[in-house]
Amino acid sequence: EMFQPIFDKPGMRPSTNYTRPTQINVSLTIHEILGVNEKTHFLITFVWVKLLWFNEFLVWDPVDFDGMERIALPVEFLWRPDFYFYEFIGPGHMGEDASPHVPYLYVNHNGVVTYVVPSKLVTSCHLDVFYFPFDTHTCTLTIGPYLSIVNDITMGHHSTPQELFLKSLEHIKESGEWELTDFDSELLSFLYQEIVNPDEWAMMIYTVKIRRRPTHYLVNLLIPSALLMLIEILSFFLPAHSTDRSIFKVTVLLGYTVFLLFVNDILPNNSGGTPLIGGYFLVCLVLMIVDLLESILISRIMHRSSFGTVRVSSWLRL
C-alpha cells in the first residue's frame, strides 16, 4: 500500500525534480556471435543488456519490512527507459524474434532498479571480405533512448570496457566460426539541429571487433586448390608425345571446374567486391587452360615434325 501510487503510474519518470535527468548506467555483454551474413551486411549476436537507475520513490528501510532488501516486480509496474539499438534491423529480415521475454525487474531497498534484457540482435554492419577467409570486421552496437532527450535521461558506464570484454570471452563458445578480438565502449551524444530548439540524445556506442577462424576454409578451399595445381604441374613429367597427357590435363581441368562450383556457394559475395581468394582461383583456372593449350600446341608440332613435314626451329623446340 505504501508504494501503490507509484505502481499506478508506471509511465512517470522516477524523479522528484523533473528538471534533474535520470541517469541510466548501461552494460552490454556478448554471449554468442551467432553469425555474419556477408551478402546483406548483417551481424547476428545474442547479448545481455543490463540497465540500472535510481528510483527516488522506491526507497525503504529493510527493518520495517522484515529484513527484505530486494524485491522482484513485474516490468509493467514501473517506469523503464525507452532504449533501442540504432543499427537494429529487426526479426522480419532473419525470421522470428527468438529473444526471451523477461517479465520481472529487481528493486533494491536503496532505490536502485536493475533490469537485465537478453536479446537476439540482427544489426547492420559494413563487412569487408577482401581478405576472406582471414578477414576481420569492426561493427558497432549503439544503444540509446528513442524519445527521451538529455534533459530527461543521461547515460553512464556500469562496467569498464575491459570488464565487459573479459566477461564476453567467458560466454562466447570456442567452437564457433567467429572469435571476439576486441570490445570497447564510448559515451557520446547525438545532436539533432533544428532552427528553433535543437535536441540532444545520449547514446552508448559499443565497438565489436571479430575475426573469422580460417581453419575450415583452409581445409576445404585453399589446400584442395593447391593440390590440384600441384597435380597439374607434375603432369609436365608425362611424355610430351603421349596422348594421355592431354587427357589427363582435361580431366584435372574438369575436376577444378567442379571444385569452383562448390566454392561459389562458400565464397561471400557483396557490394564490397570479390574476395582476394576469388582472384586466386581465377588465376589458377586460367593457368590450367593455358597449360592445356600449350600441351595441345606441343603435341601438334611434335606430331607434324615426326613426319618431317615441318622443320621446327631450335628455339621453338627448346
C-alpha positions as CSV (number, residue, x, y, z in Angstrom):
1,E,0.0,0.0,0.0
2,M,2.9,2.3,0.7
3,F,4.1,2.2,-3.0
4,Q,0.8,1.6,-4.7
5,P,0.6,5.2,-6.0
6,I,3.9,4.5,-7.7
7,F,2.7,1.3,-9.3
8,D,-0.5,3.0,-10.5
9,K,1.6,5.4,-12.6
10,P,4.2,3.3,-14.4
11,G,4.8,5.9,-17.1
12,M,6.0,8.5,-14.7
13,R,9.8,9.1,-14.6
14,P,11.1,8.4,-11.1
15,S,12.3,11.8,-10.2
16,T,11.0,14.2,-7.6
17,N,12.5,17.1,-9.6
18,Y,11.8,16.9,-13.3
19,T,14.5,19.4,-14.1
20,R,17.0,16.8,-13.0
21,P,17.6,14.0,-15.5
22,T,17.6,10.3,-14.6
23,Q,21.0,8.6,-15.2
24,I,20.9,5.1,-16.7
25,N,24.0,3.0,-16.2
26,V,24.4,0.5,-19.0
27,S,26.5,-2.6,-19.6
28,L,26.4,-4.9,-22.6
29,T,27.8,-8.4,-22.6
30,I,28.0,-10.6,-25.8
31,H,27.1,-14.2,-25.0
32,E,27.3,-15.5,-28.5
33,I,28.2,-14.5,-32.1
34,L,25.5,-16.4,-34.0
35,G,26.6,-15.5,-37.5
36,V,27.6,-13.0,-40.1
37,N,25.7,-12.5,-43.4
38,E,28.2,-11.0,-45.8
39,K,25.7,-10.6,-48.7
40,T,23.2,-8.5,-46.7
41,H,25.8,-7.0,-44.2
42,F,24.1,-8.4,-41.1
43,L,25.6,-9.2,-37.8
44,I,23.7,-11.6,-35.6
45,T,24.5,-11.7,-31.9
46,F,23.0,-12.7,-28.6
47,V,23.6,-10.1,-25.9
48,W,22.6,-9.3,-22.4
49,V,21.9,-5.6,-21.7
50,K,21.9,-4.6,-18.1
51,L,20.3,-1.3,-17.1
52,L,20.5,0.3,-13.7
53,W,18.8,3.5,-12.5
54,F,17.7,5.2,-9.3
55,N,14.0,5.3,-8.4
56,E,13.6,8.0,-5.8
57,F,10.1,6.8,-4.9
58,L,11.1,3.2,-4.1
59,V,13.3,3.6,-1.0
60,W,12.6,1.7,2.2
61,D,14.2,0.6,5.4
62,P,14.6,-3.2,5.4
63,V,14.0,-3.2,9.2
64,D,10.4,-2.1,8.5
65,F,9.8,-4.9,6.1
66,D,11.2,-8.0,7.9
67,G,14.7,-7.5,6.5
68,M,13.6,-7.5,2.9
69,E,16.3,-5.8,0.9
70,R,15.3,-6.6,-2.7
71,I,12.1,-7.5,-4.4
72,A,11.1,-8.6,-7.9
73,L,8.3,-6.7,-9.6
74,P,6.6,-7.1,-13.0
75,V,8.0,-4.8,-15.6
76,E,4.7,-3.2,-16.2
77,F,4.5,-1.8,-12.7
78,L,7.5,0.6,-13.1
79,W,8.9,3.1,-15.4
80,R,11.6,1.9,-17.9
81,P,13.8,3.9,-20.2
82,D,12.8,3.7,-23.9
83,F,16.1,2.3,-25.2
84,Y,16.7,0.8,-28.6
85,F,19.7,-0.1,-30.8
86,Y,20.4,2.3,-33.7
87,E,21.7,-0.5,-36.0
88,F,18.8,-2.8,-35.3
89,I,17.3,-4.4,-38.4
90,G,14.5,-6.4,-36.9
91,P,13.5,-10.1,-36.8
92,G,11.5,-9.6,-40.0
93,H,14.7,-9.9,-42.1
94,M,16.1,-13.0,-40.4
95,G,13.0,-14.9,-39.2
96,E,11.0,-14.7,-36.0
97,D,12.4,-12.9,-32.9
98,A,13.9,-15.5,-30.6
99,S,14.7,-13.1,-27.8
100,P,13.4,-14.4,-24.4
101,H,10.8,-12.3,-22.6
102,V,11.9,-11.1,-19.1
103,P,8.7,-10.3,-17.1
104,Y,10.4,-9.0,-13.9
105,L,13.0,-6.5,-12.7
106,Y,14.7,-6.1,-9.4
107,V,14.4,-3.2,-6.9
108,N,16.8,-2.8,-4.1
109,H,15.9,-1.1,-0.8
110,N,18.1,1.9,-1.7
111,G,16.0,2.6,-4.8
112,V,18.4,1.1,-7.4
113,V,16.4,-0.7,-10.1
114,T,18.1,-3.5,-12.1
115,Y,16.7,-4.6,-15.4
116,V,18.5,-7.3,-17.5
117,V,17.3,-7.8,-21.0
118,P,18.7,-10.8,-23.1
119,S,18.2,-10.1,-26.8
120,K,18.9,-11.7,-30.1
121,L,20.2,-8.8,-32.2
122,V,20.2,-8.6,-36.0
123,T,22.1,-5.4,-36.7
124,S,23.6,-3.8,-39.8
125,C,27.4,-3.7,-40.2
126,H,29.6,-2.9,-43.1
127,L,31.6,-6.0,-43.9
128,D,34.9,-6.0,-45.9
129,V,35.5,-9.6,-47.2
130,F,38.5,-8.7,-49.4
131,Y,40.9,-10.8,-47.2
132,F,38.5,-13.7,-46.8
133,P,39.0,-16.2,-45.0
134,F,41.5,-14.1,-43.0
135,D,39.1,-11.2,-42.6
136,T,38.3,-9.1,-39.5
137,H,35.3,-6.9,-39.1
138,T,34.5,-3.9,-36.8
139,C,30.9,-3.4,-36.0
140,T,29.1,-1.0,-33.7
141,L,26.2,-1.5,-31.4
142,T,24.7,1.8,-30.4
143,I,22.1,1.9,-27.7
144,G,20.2,5.0,-26.5
145,P,16.8,6.4,-25.7
146,Y,14.3,6.8,-28.5
147,L,12.3,9.8,-27.4
148,S,13.9,11.0,-24.1
149,I,16.5,13.7,-24.6
150,V,19.4,14.5,-22.3
151,N,17.1,16.7,-20.2
152,D,15.3,13.5,-19.2
153,I,17.8,10.7,-19.5
154,T,21.6,10.6,-19.3
155,M,23.7,7.6,-19.6
156,G,26.8,6.2,-17.8
157,H,29.0,3.2,-17.7
158,H,28.1,0.4,-15.3
159,S,31.3,-1.7,-16.1
160,T,34.5,-0.8,-17.8
161,P,35.2,-1.9,-21.4
162,Q,37.9,-4.3,-20.2
163,E,35.5,-6.0,-17.7
164,L,32.8,-6.4,-20.5
165,F,35.4,-7.8,-22.9
166,L,36.6,-10.4,-20.4
167,K,33.1,-11.3,-19.4
168,S,32.1,-11.7,-23.0
169,L,35.0,-14.0,-23.7
170,E,33.9,-16.2,-20.8
171,H,30.5,-16.8,-22.5
172,I,31.4,-17.0,-26.2
173,K,31.9,-20.6,-27.3
174,E,35.3,-21.5,-28.7
175,S,33.8,-23.8,-31.4
176,G,32.1,-21.1,-33.4
177,E,33.4,-19.6,-36.7
178,W,34.0,-16.2,-35.2
179,E,36.1,-15.1,-32.3
180,L,35.9,-11.8,-30.4
181,T,39.2,-9.9,-30.6
182,D,38.3,-6.5,-29.0
183,F,35.4,-4.8,-27.3
184,D,35.2,-1.2,-26.4
185,S,32.5,1.3,-25.4
186,E,32.2,5.1,-25.7
187,L,29.6,7.5,-24.3
188,L,28.6,10.2,-26.8
189,S,25.6,12.3,-27.7
190,F,23.5,12.7,-30.8
191,L,22.5,16.3,-31.7
192,Y,19.6,16.9,-33.9
193,Q,20.0,20.5,-35.2
194,E,16.7,22.4,-35.6
195,I,16.2,26.1,-36.3
196,V,14.5,26.9,-33.1
197,N,15.2,24.2,-30.4
198,P,18.0,21.7,-31.1
199,D,17.5,18.4,-29.3
200,E,20.3,16.1,-27.9
201,W,20.1,12.4,-27.1
202,A,22.6,10.4,-25.1
203,M,23.9,7.2,-26.6
204,M,26.4,4.5,-25.8
205,I,28.5,3.1,-28.7
206,Y,29.9,-0.4,-28.3
207,T,32.6,-1.3,-30.8
208,V,32.9,-5.0,-31.5
209,K,35.9,-6.5,-33.4
210,I,35.5,-10.0,-34.6
211,R,37.8,-12.3,-36.6
212,R,37.0,-15.4,-38.7
213,R,38.6,-18.7,-37.8
214,P,40.1,-19.7,-41.2
215,T,40.8,-23.4,-40.5
216,H,37.6,-24.7,-42.1
217,Y,38.3,-22.7,-45.3
218,L,41.9,-23.7,-45.4
219,V,41.0,-27.4,-45.4
220,N,38.1,-27.1,-47.8
221,L,39.3,-24.4,-50.2
222,L,43.0,-23.5,-50.2
223,I,44.5,-26.9,-49.7
224,P,42.4,-28.8,-52.3
225,S,43.1,-26.0,-54.8
226,A,46.8,-26.2,-54.1
227,L,46.8,-30.0,-54.6
228,L,45.0,-29.7,-57.9
229,M,47.6,-27.2,-59.1
230,L,50.4,-29.5,-57.9
231,I,49.0,-32.3,-59.9
232,E,48.7,-30.0,-62.9
233,I,52.4,-29.1,-62.6
234,L,53.5,-32.7,-62.1
235,S,51.7,-33.6,-65.4
236,F,54.7,-32.0,-67.2
237,F,56.7,-35.1,-66.3
238,L,54.4,-37.1,-68.6
239,P,55.9,-37.8,-72.1
240,A,55.1,-34.9,-74.4
241,H,54.1,-37.1,-77.3
242,S,51.7,-39.2,-75.2
243,T,48.0,-38.6,-75.8
244,D,47.4,-39.5,-72.2
245,R,49.0,-36.2,-71.2
246,S,46.3,-34.0,-72.8
247,I,43.5,-36.3,-71.5
248,F,45.0,-36.1,-68.0
249,K,45.1,-32.3,-68.2
250,V,41.5,-32.1,-69.4
251,T,40.4,-34.4,-66.5
252,V,42.2,-32.1,-64.0
253,L,40.6,-29.1,-65.6
254,L,37.1,-30.6,-65.3
255,G,37.8,-31.5,-61.7
256,Y,38.9,-28.0,-60.9
257,T,35.7,-26.6,-62.6
258,V,33.5,-28.8,-60.4
259,F,35.6,-27.6,-57.4
260,L,34.8,-24.0,-58.4
261,L,31.1,-24.7,-58.5
262,F,31.4,-25.9,-54.9
263,V,33.5,-22.8,-53.9
264,N,30.9,-20.5,-55.4
265,D,28.4,-21.4,-52.6
266,I,31.0,-20.8,-49.9
267,L,32.7,-17.5,-51.1
268,P,31.0,-14.4,-49.7
269,N,29.5,-12.0,-52.3
270,N,28.5,-8.5,-51.5
271,S,28.7,-5.0,-52.9
272,G,32.2,-4.5,-51.5
273,G,33.7,-6.6,-54.3
274,T,35.2,-10.1,-54.8
275,P,37.4,-11.6,-52.2
276,L,41.1,-11.8,-53.0
277,I,40.9,-15.6,-52.8
278,G,38.4,-15.5,-55.7
279,G,41.1,-13.9,-57.9
280,Y,43.4,-16.6,-56.8
281,F,41.0,-19.3,-58.0
282,L,40.5,-17.5,-61.3
283,V,44.3,-17.3,-61.9
284,C,44.6,-21.0,-61.2
285,L,41.8,-21.7,-63.7
286,V,43.5,-19.5,-66.4
287,L,46.8,-21.2,-65.8
288,M,45.2,-24.6,-66.3
289,I,43.6,-23.6,-69.5
290,V,46.9,-22.1,-70.8
291,D,48.7,-25.3,-69.8
292,L,46.2,-27.3,-71.7
293,L,46.5,-25.1,-74.8
294,E,50.3,-25.4,-74.6
295,S,50.1,-29.2,-74.4
296,I,47.9,-29.2,-77.5
297,L,50.3,-27.0,-79.4
298,I,53.3,-29.0,-78.4
299,S,51.6,-32.2,-79.4
300,R,50.6,-30.7,-82.8
301,I,54.2,-29.6,-83.5
302,M,55.8,-32.8,-82.5
303,H,53.2,-34.8,-84.5
304,R,54.0,-32.9,-87.7
305,S,57.7,-32.8,-87.1
306,S,57.8,-36.6,-86.7
307,F,56.6,-37.0,-90.3
308,G,59.2,-34.5,-91.5
309,T,56.6,-32.1,-92.9
310,V,57.6,-29.2,-90.6
311,R,61.1,-28.3,-89.6
312,V,61.0,-27.0,-86.0
313,S,63.4,-24.2,-85.2
314,S,65.8,-24.7,-82.3
315,W,64.3,-22.0,-80.1
316,L,60.8,-23.4,-80.6
317,R,62.0,-27.0,-80.0
318,L,63.6,-25.8,-76.7
